């Protein structure tokens, strides 16, 4: 029974090592970064144009929304929600320009990621894994930053 367990454990370590090596290849790191950048841009456009634009009144002025952030008696969560609303009004006001800039940022980011030589991506295993895990963490963090004030103010009170 010990030989079977040793064989299974050795096989598992071998397969895990091969999978780990496959994930840390420079080509796969580049593809993961391009995918993360694409998801980041798409999720930001979705959050602002669908979720936040549905909450703001487009008749409001984005300039007045940013001026109203200078409220000394307002609580932190209220100021946070007002900031997201002001950004939403700004993006709704200049939606075509923001869409063009998002496409340019995406194209420029993909170009830069592809232009960096593969040797620069041949880093150690732990930094490579941290690099690959940091991209989804940034996406989740930004989405949380934009959606949390609404959830906290509307559903927790």
Rosetta constraint file for C-alpha pairs under 8 A:
AtomPair CA 1 CA 5 HARMONIC 6.41 0.50
AtomPair CA 2 CA 6 HARMONIC 6.07 0.50
AtomPair CA 3 CA 7 HARMONIC 6.03 0.50
AtomPair CA 4 CA 8 HARMONIC 6.14 0.50
AtomPair CA 5 CA 9 HARMONIC 6.03 0.50
AtomPair CA 6 CA 10 HARMONIC 5.94 0.50
AtomPair CA 7 CA 11 HARMONIC 6.00 0.50
AtomPair CA 8 CA 12 HARMONIC 6.03 0.50
AtomPair CA 9 CA 13 HARMONIC 6.17 0.50
AtomPair CA 10 CA 14 HARMONIC 6.09 0.50
AtomPair CA 11 CA 15 HARMONIC 6.12 0.50
AtomPair CA 12 CA 16 HARMONIC 5.98 0.50
AtomPair CA 13 CA 17 HARMONIC 5.99 0.50
AtomPair CA 14 CA 18 HARMONIC 6.28 0.50
AtomPair CA 15 CA 19 HARMONIC 6.12 0.50
AtomPair CA 16 CA 20 HARMONIC 5.98 0.50
AtomPair CA 17 CA 21 HARMONIC 6.06 0.50
AtomPair CA 18 CA 22 HARMONIC 6.11 0.50
AtomPair CA 19 CA 23 HARMONIC 6.28 0.50
AtomPair CA 20 CA 24 HARMONIC 6.35 0.50
AtomPair CA 21 CA 25 HARMONIC 6.40 0.50
AtomPair CA 22 CA 28 HARMONIC 7.43 0.50
AtomPair CA 23 CA 28 HARMONIC 5.99 0.50
AtomPair CA 23 CA 29 HARMONIC 7.00 0.50
AtomPair CA 24 CA 28 HARMONIC 6.66 0.50
AtomPair CA 24 CA 29 HARMONIC 6.25 0.50
AtomPair CA 24 CA 122 HARMONIC 7.95 0.50
AtomPair CA 24 CA 125 HARMONIC 6.58 0.50
AtomPair CA 24 CA 128 HARMONIC 6.02 0.50
AtomPair CA 24 CA 129 HARMONIC 7.11 0.50
AtomPair CA 25 CA 29 HARMONIC 6.29 0.50
AtomPair CA 25 CA 121 HARMONIC 7.89 0.50
AtomPair CA 25 CA 122 HARMONIC 7.25 0.50
AtomPair CA 26 CA 30 HARMONIC 6.16 0.50
AtomPair CA 26 CA 118 HARMONIC 5.61 0.50
AtomPair CA 26 CA 119 HARMONIC 7.72 0.50
AtomPair CA 26 CA 121 HARMONIC 5.09 0.50
AtomPair CA 26 CA 122 HARMONIC 6.02 0.50
AtomPair CA 27 CA 31 HARMONIC 6.22 0.50
AtomPair CA 27 CA 118 HARMONIC 7.37 0.50
AtomPair CA 28 CA 32 HARMONIC 6.01 0.50
AtomPair CA 29 CA 33 HARMONIC 6.16 0.50
AtomPair CA 29 CA 121 HARMONIC 7.28 0.50
AtomPair CA 29 CA 128 HARMONIC 7.59 0.50
AtomPair CA 29 CA 132 HARMONIC 6.90 0.50
AtomPair CA 30 CA 34 HARMONIC 6.16 0.50
AtomPair CA 30 CA 113 HARMONIC 6.38 0.50
AtomPair CA 30 CA 114 HARMONIC 6.86 0.50
AtomPair CA 31 CA 35 HARMONIC 6.08 0.50
AtomPair CA 32 CA 36 HARMONIC 6.02 0.50
AtomPair CA 32 CA 132 HARMONIC 6.85 0.50
AtomPair CA 33 CA 37 HARMONIC 6.05 0.50
AtomPair CA 33 CA 113 HARMONIC 7.44 0.50
AtomPair CA 33 CA 132 HARMONIC 7.24 0.50
AtomPair CA 33 CA 135 HARMONIC 7.09 0.50
AtomPair CA 34 CA 38 HARMONIC 6.15 0.50
AtomPair CA 34 CA 109 HARMONIC 7.75 0.50
AtomPair CA 34 CA 110 HARMONIC 5.82 0.50
AtomPair CA 34 CA 113 HARMONIC 7.08 0.50
AtomPair CA 35 CA 39 HARMONIC 6.12 0.50
AtomPair CA 36 CA 40 HARMONIC 5.94 0.50
AtomPair CA 36 CA 135 HARMONIC 5.86 0.50
AtomPair CA 36 CA 136 HARMONIC 6.62 0.50
AtomPair CA 36 CA 139 HARMONIC 7.91 0.50
AtomPair CA 37 CA 41 HARMONIC 6.22 0.50
AtomPair CA 37 CA 106 HARMONIC 6.87 0.50
AtomPair CA 37 CA 109 HARMONIC 7.41 0.50
AtomPair CA 37 CA 110 HARMONIC 7.81 0.50
AtomPair CA 37 CA 135 HARMONIC 7.83 0.50
AtomPair CA 38 CA 42 HARMONIC 6.09 0.50
AtomPair CA 38 CA 106 HARMONIC 6.58 0.50
AtomPair CA 39 CA 43 HARMONIC 5.80 0.50
AtomPair CA 39 CA 139 HARMONIC 7.76 0.50
AtomPair CA 40 CA 44 HARMONIC 6.10 0.50
AtomPair CA 40 CA 139 HARMONIC 5.59 0.50
AtomPair CA 41 CA 45 HARMONIC 6.21 0.50
AtomPair CA 41 CA 102 HARMONIC 6.60 0.50
AtomPair CA 41 CA 106 HARMONIC 6.96 0.50
AtomPair CA 42 CA 46 HARMONIC 6.08 0.50
AtomPair CA 43 CA 47 HARMONIC 5.96 0.50
AtomPair CA 43 CA 139 HARMONIC 7.79 0.50
AtomPair CA 43 CA 143 HARMONIC 7.62 0.50
AtomPair CA 44 CA 48 HARMONIC 6.10 0.50
AtomPair CA 44 CA 142 HARMONIC 7.99 0.50
AtomPair CA 44 CA 143 HARMONIC 7.33 0.50
AtomPair CA 45 CA 49 HARMONIC 5.69 0.50
AtomPair CA 45 CA 50 HARMONIC 7.85 0.50
AtomPair CA 45 CA 99 HARMONIC 7.82 0.50
AtomPair CA 46 CA 50 HARMONIC 5.39 0.50
AtomPair CA 46 CA 51 HARMONIC 7.07 0.50
AtomPair CA 47 CA 51 HARMONIC 5.05 0.50
AtomPair CA 47 CA 52 HARMONIC 6.23 0.50
AtomPair CA 47 CA 143 HARMONIC 7.31 0.50
AtomPair CA 47 CA 146 HARMONIC 7.60 0.50
AtomPair CA 48 CA 52 HARMONIC 4.85 0.50
AtomPair CA 48 CA 53 HARMONIC 5.95 0.50
AtomPair CA 48 CA 88 HARMONIC 5.84 0.50
AtomPair CA 48 CA 91 HARMONIC 7.25 0.50
AtomPair CA 49 CA 53 HARMONIC 5.11 0.50
AtomPair CA 49 CA 54 HARMONIC 7.63 0.50
AtomPair CA 49 CA 88 HARMONIC 7.64 0.50
AtomPair CA 49 CA 91 HARMONIC 7.67 0.50
AtomPair CA 49 CA 92 HARMONIC 7.05 0.50
AtomPair CA 50 CA 54 HARMONIC 6.01 0.50
AtomPair CA 51 CA 55 HARMONIC 6.87 0.50
AtomPair CA 52 CA 56 HARMONIC 6.51 0.50
AtomPair CA 52 CA 84 HARMONIC 7.70 0.50
AtomPair CA 52 CA 85 HARMONIC 6.90 0.50
AtomPair CA 52 CA 88 HARMONIC 5.73 0.50
AtomPair CA 53 CA 57 HARMONIC 7.88 0.50
AtomPair CA 53 CA 58 HARMONIC 7.96 0.50
AtomPair CA 53 CA 88 HARMONIC 5.84 0.50
AtomPair CA 53 CA 89 HARMONIC 7.12 0.50
AtomPair CA 53 CA 92 HARMONIC 6.58 0.50
AtomPair CA 55 CA 85 HARMONIC 7.78 0.50
AtomPair CA 56 CA 60 HARMONIC 7.84 0.50
AtomPair CA 56 CA 85 HARMONIC 6.27 0.50
AtomPair CA 56 CA 88 HARMONIC 7.04 0.50
AtomPair CA 56 CA 89 HARMONIC 6.60 0.50
AtomPair CA 57 CA 89 HARMONIC 7.85 0.50
AtomPair CA 58 CA 89 HARMONIC 6.64 0.50
AtomPair CA 58 CA 92 HARMONIC 7.33 0.50
AtomPair CA 58 CA 93 HARMONIC 7.75 0.50
AtomPair CA 60 CA 64 HARMONIC 7.62 0.50
AtomPair CA 60 CA 65 HARMONIC 7.64 0.50
AtomPair CA 60 CA 89 HARMONIC 7.50 0.50
AtomPair CA 61 CA 65 HARMONIC 6.28 0.50
AtomPair CA 61 CA 89 HARMONIC 7.15 0.50
AtomPair CA 62 CA 66 HARMONIC 6.26 0.50
AtomPair CA 62 CA 86 HARMONIC 5.49 0.50
AtomPair CA 62 CA 87 HARMONIC 7.53 0.50
AtomPair CA 62 CA 89 HARMONIC 5.11 0.50
AtomPair CA 62 CA 90 HARMONIC 5.33 0.50
AtomPair CA 62 CA 93 HARMONIC 7.77 0.50
AtomPair CA 63 CA 67 HARMONIC 6.22 0.50
AtomPair CA 63 CA 86 HARMONIC 7.86 0.50
AtomPair CA 64 CA 68 HARMONIC 6.06 0.50
AtomPair CA 65 CA 69 HARMONIC 6.84 0.50
AtomPair CA 65 CA 82 HARMONIC 7.21 0.50
AtomPair CA 65 CA 83 HARMONIC 7.80 0.50
AtomPair CA 65 CA 85 HARMONIC 7.45 0.50
AtomPair CA 65 CA 86 HARMONIC 5.00 0.50
AtomPair CA 65 CA 89 HARMONIC 7.94 0.50
AtomPair CA 66 CA 70 HARMONIC 7.92 0.50
AtomPair CA 66 CA 83 HARMONIC 7.11 0.50
AtomPair CA 66 CA 86 HARMONIC 5.70 0.50
AtomPair CA 69 CA 79 HARMONIC 6.31 0.50
AtomPair CA 69 CA 82 HARMONIC 6.75 0.50
AtomPair CA 69 CA 83 HARMONIC 6.91 0.50
AtomPair CA 71 CA 79 HARMONIC 7.89 0.50
AtomPair CA 74 CA 78 HARMONIC 6.31 0.50
AtomPair CA 74 CA 79 HARMONIC 6.40 0.50
AtomPair CA 75 CA 79 HARMONIC 6.23 0.50
AtomPair CA 76 CA 80 HARMONIC 6.10 0.50
AtomPair CA 77 CA 81 HARMONIC 6.18 0.50
AtomPair CA 77 CA 149 HARMONIC 6.12 0.50
AtomPair CA 77 CA 152 HARMONIC 7.95 0.50
AtomPair CA 77 CA 153 HARMONIC 7.33 0.50
AtomPair CA 78 CA 82 HARMONIC 6.12 0.50
AtomPair CA 78 CA 149 HARMONIC 7.72 0.50
AtomPair CA 78 CA 153 HARMONIC 7.90 0.50
AtomPair CA 79 CA 83 HARMONIC 6.09 0.50
AtomPair CA 80 CA 84 HARMONIC 6.42 0.50
AtomPair CA 80 CA 149 HARMONIC 6.37 0.50
AtomPair CA 81 CA 85 HARMONIC 6.16 0.50
AtomPair CA 81 CA 149 HARMONIC 5.26 0.50
AtomPair CA 81 CA 150 HARMONIC 6.62 0.50
AtomPair CA 82 CA 86 HARMONIC 6.06 0.50
AtomPair CA 83 CA 87 HARMONIC 6.20 0.50
AtomPair CA 84 CA 88 HARMONIC 6.05 0.50
AtomPair CA 84 CA 146 HARMONIC 6.32 0.50
AtomPair CA 85 CA 89 HARMONIC 6.11 0.50
AtomPair CA 86 CA 90 HARMONIC 6.17 0.50
AtomPair CA 87 CA 91 HARMONIC 6.17 0.50
AtomPair CA 88 CA 92 HARMONIC 6.06 0.50
AtomPair CA 89 CA 93 HARMONIC 6.02 0.50
AtomPair CA 90 CA 94 HARMONIC 6.30 0.50
AtomPair CA 91 CA 95 HARMONIC 5.27 0.50
AtomPair CA 91 CA 98 HARMONIC 6.51 0.50
AtomPair CA 94 CA 98 HARMONIC 6.08 0.50
AtomPair CA 95 CA 99 HARMONIC 6.02 0.50
AtomPair CA 96 CA 100 HARMONIC 6.21 0.50
AtomPair CA 97 CA 101 HARMONIC 6.08 0.50
AtomPair CA 98 CA 102 HARMONIC 5.97 0.50
AtomPair CA 99 CA 103 HARMONIC 6.25 0.50
AtomPair CA 100 CA 104 HARMONIC 6.20 0.50
AtomPair CA 101 CA 105 HARMONIC 6.02 0.50
AtomPair CA 102 CA 106 HARMONIC 6.08 0.50
AtomPair CA 103 CA 107 HARMONIC 6.08 0.50
AtomPair CA 104 CA 108 HARMONIC 5.86 0.50
AtomPair CA 105 CA 109 HARMONIC 5.84 0.50
AtomPair CA 106 CA 110 HARMONIC 6.11 0.50
AtomPair CA 107 CA 111 HARMONIC 6.10 0.50
AtomPair CA 108 CA 112 HARMONIC 6.13 0.50
AtomPair CA 109 CA 113 HARMONIC 6.09 0.50
AtomPair CA 110 CA 114 HARMONIC 6.08 0.50
AtomPair CA 111 CA 115 HARMONIC 5.91 0.50
AtomPair CA 112 CA 116 HARMONIC 6.31 0.50
AtomPair CA 116 CA 120 HARMONIC 6.92 0.50
AtomPair CA 117 CA 121 HARMONIC 7.36 0.50
AtomPair CA 118 CA 122 HARMONIC 6.61 0.50
AtomPair CA 121 CA 128 HARMONIC 7.88 0.50
AtomPair CA 123 CA 127 HARMONIC 6.69 0.50
AtomPair CA 123 CA 128 HARMONIC 6.29 0.50
AtomPair CA 124 CA 128 HARMONIC 6.18 0.50
AtomPair CA 125 CA 129 HARMONIC 6.23 0.50
AtomPair CA 126 CA 130 HARMONIC 6.14 0.50
AtomPair CA 127 CA 131 HARMONIC 5.98 0.50
AtomPair CA 128 CA 132 HARMONIC 6.24 0.50
AtomPair CA 129 CA 133 HARMONIC 6.10 0.50
AtomPair CA 130 CA 134 HARMONIC 5.89 0.50
AtomPair CA 131 CA 135 HARMONIC 6.83 0.50
AtomPair CA 132 CA 136 HARMONIC 7.72 0.50
AtomPair CA 133 CA 137 HARMONIC 6.47 0.50
AtomPair CA 134 CA 138 HARMONIC 6.16 0.50
AtomPair CA 135 CA 139 HARMONIC 6.53 0.50
AtomPair CA 136 CA 140 HARMONIC 6.17 0.50
AtomPair CA 137 CA 141 HARMONIC 5.93 0.50
AtomPair CA 138 CA 142 HARMONIC 6.09 0.50
AtomPair CA 139 CA 143 HARMONIC 6.20 0.50
AtomPair CA 140 CA 144 HARMONIC 5.99 0.50
AtomPair CA 141 CA 145 HARMONIC 6.05 0.50
AtomPair CA 142 CA 146 HARMONIC 6.29 0.50
AtomPair CA 143 CA 147 HARMONIC 6.05 0.50
AtomPair CA 144 CA 148 HARMONIC 5.31 0.50
AtomPair CA 145 CA 149 HARMONIC 7.53 0.50
AtomPair CA 147 CA 151 HARMONIC 6.52 0.50
AtomPair CA 148 CA 152 HARMONIC 5.92 0.50
AtomPair CA 149 CA 153 HARMONIC 5.94 0.50
AtomPair CA 150 CA 154 HARMONIC 5.82 0.50
AtomPair CA 151 CA 155 HARMONIC 5.55 0.50
AtomPair CA 151 CA 156 HARMONIC 7.17 0.50
AtomPair CA 152 CA 156 HARMONIC 5.18 0.50
AtomPair CA 152 CA 157 HARMONIC 7.17 0.50
AtomPair CA 153 CA 157 HARMONIC 6.18 0.50
